Amino acid sequence: MPESFPASARRLRADAYSLNEAGRPQTAGHLVGLSAECVVKAVLERAGIDIDHGTGYRTHFPDLGHRLRVFGRTRHMYSLLLVIRSSDFLDGWKVDARYDEDHPDGDAQASYDRWAEQAGRLHHLAGFMA
C-alpha cells in the first residue's frame, strides 16, 4: 500500500486527541509528534522534494527539525520554519519515547498540551485541519 503522509498526519492527530481525552496523554503526546512529522513530510513531498533516506528528510524529530532549520532554503521549507523556527519545537519529544517508563500524569499532560499546540500550527499551515 502506498504511503500517504497527509492521511497519516490527520489520523495520528485524531487518535492523539482521542487518547488524551481518554486520560492517556503520554501515548497521545507520542502520536501527536508523529503527526507533526507526517505534516512536514507531506509538505515536502507536495513541493517535489525527495524525502528518502539519502536526503535526510526521512528522519524523526528532533533531527528532522534541525535539518529543516539548517537546510530549509526553499519557499516550502521556509513556510514550515515559521512554526519550526526554534530548537524548542517539540522539545523533549523523541520517537524512542514509546519505550519510556510511565511519566507522572501532570508531566505527560503538560508535554502533550505543548506538543499538540505546536503540531496543530503545522496542521493548520498545511491545510490539514479536520
Secondary structure, 3 states (H helix, E strand, C coil): CCCCHHHHHHHHHHHHHHHHHCCCHHHHHHHHHHHHHHHHHHHHHHCCCCCCHHHCCCCCCCHHHHHHHHHCCCHHHHHHHCCCCCCCCCCCCCHHHHHCCCCCHHHHHHHHHHHHHHHHHHHHHHCCCC
